[in-house]
Amino acid sequence: MDAYLLHVLNHILRTRDLVTKNNEKRDTTNADEAPRDQGFTRPTVLILLPLRSIALRLVKRLLDLVPSVHKSSIEHKARFFDEFGAEDEDSEEDAAGNARSSKPADFSALFSGNNDDHFRIGIKFTRKSVKLYSDFYSSDLIIASPLGLITRIGEAEEEKEKDFDFLSSIEILVVDYADVILMQNWSHVTDIGEKLNQIPTQQHGTDFMRIRELFLNGYGRYYRQTVILSSHTDAGINAFFHRSCANYSGKIKLRCKYPGVLSKIVIQVRQVYERIECSSLTDVDETRFKFFTKQVFAILKESMQGGIMIFISSYFDFVRLRNFFKAENMSFCLLGEYTKQSDISRARAWFFHGKRRIMLYTERAHFYHRFKIRGIKELIFYSLPQNAQFYVEVTNMMEGSENHSSTILFSHFDKMKLERIVGTSRAKKMLKSQNKTFMFC
């Protein structure tokens, strides 16, 4: 975080210093030609973050890094800490106490604080002060969640004002904690990217004689720096990287060689990986569903065994399987991201006591709650999780039951997920092998 904050701060202060010096020069001289030192609107940096608690840490660090001359005058600082601080911190600790202490360390680090995902704030820098909550058109830096910013854009479009011209001259875009945003709604980031560096619909008091020619010619996106930070990559991130990052200087992506997480499975469990053959990305969901219904479900239906958990990474697949199981009159319960608290407790009890044979469990439900599900005797990964650690956590839930076994479905289009779980070198062999079934114990 410090690295890009220093870069952002340096860019903003140098930009403002140049504009201020040129203003002073124009006041003291009678220069005929105006300096080309501005964009259509003032904001030059946009930072997208998933949660208020992360925005709080970022702004705290930003205020630590600003030159000392700015620290003496920070407007609306108290309001910011009040609105972005922990919500009902004392009551949350009392209510969650023991439950939160049993959660994994990464969960506690991410969700300890204000977890609101709907926010946006403008920050203005002058020569001797910093102003929080400045109007977007007078701000140098905009910090927002994708949901908070897309809501502002949506409101403008509904009112037919299209008042999102403040994104027209963004020179640095930072998307931090992209892996967390993936669990929220990555399409918001994609939609925001499409609004960046467009020719504005209104003047907004801009002196057109001072606008840089690259903006006037519509080349702003080719000079914009985009930084995406994530613990892992994804097809959505890759698509955004290739479509929205068009800087003329090129682009760079860090590719990791993963060792895998199979060694973190602490129980003896037979893990059977089944490769699904599919030649088209558009057909992979349908192919996976057909494979499951013909190969996996047929066995489940004949068996009388209970304690079967089916882990699903996509909510759309979750709904599809739910409807399918209803049509087949199967004994099952649901645990998804939109399941009510009362239904969650009931489903967990039913599953543990054997009143429901099957539980459908989504990745987002695990991401937001990290439930410890008891009573798992057989595990099916209908699709691989984005986060390899979730594979470990869910598999290790089987501890205490007997005859552990799990079935994992994957295709060639799951390469990035697969290599994070089994390791890069092993994943390559599994995808190229003539065999379609692989087993690890």
N, C-alpha and C positions, 0 to 999 in steps of 0.2 A: 504493500500500500504506500509506503514512504516513497518508493521510487517514482511511481506515477504522480503522486501528490507534488513532489518537488518539480517534476516536469510541467505539470499543470500550472502550478504557482508561478514558475519562471515564465511560462508563456503568457499568462495573464498580466503579470506585472510589467513585463517588457512591452507588451502590446499597449497597455494603458499609458506607460511612460512615453512611448513614441507618439501617441495621439496628443498627449498633454504638451509635449515639447513642440510639436507641429502647430498646435493651437497658439502657443506663446509666440512662436516665430511669425505666424501670420498676423498676430496683433501688433508686432513691432516692425514688420516689413510690409512692403506692398507687392508681394510676389503675385505674378499674374496666374501662374499655374498652381492649382491646389494639390497637395500631396495625396497620393493614393495610399491611404493607411487604414482603411476601415472596410467592414463588410456592410451588408444591407441592414443588419441589426447588431446590437452590442454583444449579445452572448456568443462566446467563442468556444466554450467547453461545456460538454454534457457528460455527466457521470450517472450511470444507471446502477442501482443497488436494489437488492430484494427486500430488505427489512429496515425499519426505522432504527433499530439497535445498531445496525452496521453503519447507517448514515450518521448516527451519533458519534461512533468511534472515529469515523472519517473526518467529520467537521472538527472534533476535538483535536485530532492530530494536525489538521490543516491550520487551526489557530495557533498551535504550538510552533508551526514552521514559518508562519508569516514573519516578516521583518519586525523588529521590536517597535518601530515607529507606529505600526498598525495596531499593536496590542493594547495601546492605551485607550482606543476608541472602537469598541465592538458593539454595535447596536443590536438590540433585541436578543442578547445572549441568554438572558434569564428565560425568556419565552421559548427559545429553542430547546433548552435543557428540560423545560417543563413538558413540552409537547413530544419530545423524542426520547425522554427518559423512560424507565420501566413503568408500565401501567400497574397500579395497585401492587407495588413491589412487596409490601409487607404481607398483604393477604394472599398473594400468590405463593410466597414462601411457606406460609402456614398450611395452605391447602395442598400444595404439591410436594412439599418437603421430602418425605421418604421416597416418593415415586420418582422424583427428578434425580435424586442421588443414585438411583439404580440404573439410570439411563447411561448410554455410552458417552464418553468424554466429548466427542465431536457434536453430539446432540445438545449437551448442556452448554457448550461454547457458542453454538449457533443461536439457540433459542432462549438464552438467559438475558432477558431484556424486553424491550417493546417490539413485539413481533408483527405489528401492523405493516401490511404490504401496500398501503395506499397513501402516498405522500409525494410532495414536490416542494422545493424551496429554491429561491433565487438568492445569489450572494453577489454583492457589489463591492469592488475594491476601488478606493480612492488613494491619493498619495499618503494619507495619514489615518485612514480608518477602514473598517470592514463593516458592511451593513448586511445583516441577515434578513430574510423575508423581503428583499427588494422585488419590485415588479420585474417580471421576466425581461421586458424590453429595456430595462435599465441595469440588468444584471450582467456580470461577466461570466459567472459560473452557475449552471443549473444542476442541482442534485435531485434525482427523482427515482421512484420505483417505476418499472414499466407500466404497471397498472395505473399509478397516479398520473403519469404523463399521457397515456393513451386515453384516459378519461377526459383530460383537458382537451385533447385533440378531438375526441368524439363530441364533446359539448359544442365546440366551435363549428364542427361540420353540421350538427343538427340545427344550429342557429343560422346556418348558411353564411357565417362570417368568415369561416376558414382562417380563424385567428391563431395560426400556429407558425406565423412568419418568424418568431423568435428562434426557430430552428434553421433558418435560411443560411446562416453564416457560421455554423459550428465547424471549428477547425480541429478539435480533438474530441473524440468520443471514447469513453471508457466504460466497458461493461464488466463489472467485477462480480465475483460469486456467480458466474454464469451457470454453474452446476445447480445452484439453488433456484435460480430463475427458471431453469428447465423444469423443476418440480412445480413451479407456479403456472406460467403460461408463456412459452417462448415466442409465440406468435405476436405478442405485444412488441417484443424487441424488433421483430421483422417489420411490423407495421410502422414503428417509429423510424427505422432505418430508411424506409421509403419516403418519409416526410423531410428528411434532412437535405439541406443544400438545394432547396427548390427556390425558384424566383418568387419573391414575395408578391402578395396581391395588393398591398398598400405601401405607402412611403414611410410611415412611422417617423417622420421628421428627419429622415436621413438626407445628408448632403451628397447628392449623386456624383458631384465632382470629386468626392474623396473616396468613392468606392473602388476597390481594387478591380482591375480589369478581369481577373480570373473569375470573380463573382458575377460581373456583368455579362460575361460570355457563357455563364452556366457551367463553369469548370470547377466549382467549389468542391464537389465530391472527389475529384481527382487529386486534391491537395489536402484532404482531411486525413488526419491520423486516427486510426481505430485500434484500440487495445482491448482485447478480450481475455479475461483471466478466469480459469476454471480448473477444478481438480481433475477433470477428465473431459474429453471431447465427445461430440455427439453429431448425428447427421444434421440436426437443426443448426448447430453452431457452425458446422462445416459449410452448410448452404449459405448462411449469412456471411461467412468469411469470404466465400467465392463471389457472391452476388453484390454485396454491399461495400466491400473493401476494395476500392478501385484506385488507390493512391498510385500516381505515376511512378513513384520510386520503387514500387513493388510491394511484396508482402512476405512475411515469414511466419512459420508455424513450428512450434516445438513438438516433436513426436517422441513419445516415450516408449521404451522397451520394458514391458511389464513382467515381473516374475510370477504373477498370479497369486491367488489367495487360498488355494486348496490346502496349504500347510496349516492354515488357521482353523480348519475344521477340527474340533477337539474330540469328536465322537467317531466311532467306527461306522461309516455309512457307505452303502453301495450307491455310487452316483453314476447313472446311466445317461449319457448324452446321445440324443437322437437328432441326426441332421435331416432337415427338411429340404428337399430339392425344389428350387424355384428360380426361374430365369429372369423374372421381372419384379421390380420393387413394387409396382402397382398391384401385383397379384399375391404378394407375400402374406398378407393378412388372411386372404381367402384360403390360400394353400395351407397355412398353419391350422386354420379352423377345421378344414377337411381332414388333415392328418390327425388332429386331436380326436375328432368325432369317430373316425374309422379305426384308428390304431390304439388310442389310449382310453377313450371313453367306453369302448366296447368291453374292455377288460374290467373297468370300474363298475359297469352296470351289472355284470355277471357276479362280481365279487360281493360278499356281504360285509367286507371289512369297513370299519369306520376310521375316523381320525385322519382323513385325507385332506391335506391343505393344497390348494392350487394358487400359486403366486402369479400375479398378472401385472405387467408393467404399464399397460395402456388401459385407460378408463373405458375406451370404446370396446376393447376386447372383453373387459369386465362386464359391461352391459350385455354384450353378445352372448357370453357364456351364461350369464344370469337368465336371460330369456330362453336359452336352449335348455338349461336344467329345469326351468319351470315347465316347458313343453314336455319334457321327459318325465315329469313328476318325481324328480330326484329329491332325496333328503339332504338339504344343504342350507347353509347360512351365509350371510354376507358381512364383510368387514372392509368397507371402502372409505375414501376420503370424505364422502358426504353422508356417511352413516351417523345417525343420531346417537348421542351418548348412551341413552337408555337401551337402544338396539345393540350397541356395541357390547355392553355388559351381558345382555341376554344371549347374544350370539356366542360369546366366549364361553359362557356357562353351558349352553347347549352342546357346543363342540367338545368341551372337556368331558362332559358326562355321557357323551355318546348319543344324545338325542338328535343330533344332526350328523350325518356321515361325512359331509364335505363342507369345507369352508373356502370361499373365494376371498382372497386377500390381495389388495392392490399395493403397488410400490409407494404411491403417494401416502396411503394410510400409514405405512411403515415409516416413511420419511418424517411425517408430522407427529407421530406418536410413539414409535419404537415399542409397540406392544410385545409383551412376552406371552405368546400363545402356548397353552398347555394342551396336551393330548394328541400331539401330532405323531402319527405312526407311519404315514407315507406322505412324501412331499413331491409335488409336481410343479416345475417351473414352466408354465405355459409360454412365458417369454422371459428373457434374461433381464435382470435389473440393470439400470444405468450405473448405480453405485455398487461396485464389487463387494464392499463391506456388508451390504444388505444380504448378499448371497451367503456370506459367512454367518451373520446373525440369525437369519431365518433357518438355515440348516442346523445350526447349533441348538435351536429350540427343541429339536427332537431328543435331546438328552433326557434320559429317564424312561424312554419307551424301548421296546425290543424290536429286533429285525428291521433295523433302519434301512430305508431305501428311498432314493429320489430319482425322478425322471426329469430330464432337462431338454427342452426343445430349442433348437437353434437353426439358423440358416446362414447362407453366405452374407446376407445383409446385416448380420449381427456380429460382424468381425470385431468391431471396436469394443462391444460389450464382452464378447467371448475372451478376447486376449487379456482383459483386465481380471478375469476370473481364473482362467487356466494358464495364463502366461502367453507371451507373444509367440515364442517358438512353437509351443504346443498347439496354439490356435491355428497357426499356418498349416501344420500337419493334419489337423482335424478337418480343415476346410478343403484340402487337396486330396486327401486319402480316398481310395476306392471304397473303403468301408464307410458305412453311414452311422454305425453305432460304436460308441466309445465308453469304456467303464473305468472309473477310478474308485479306489477303496481307501 
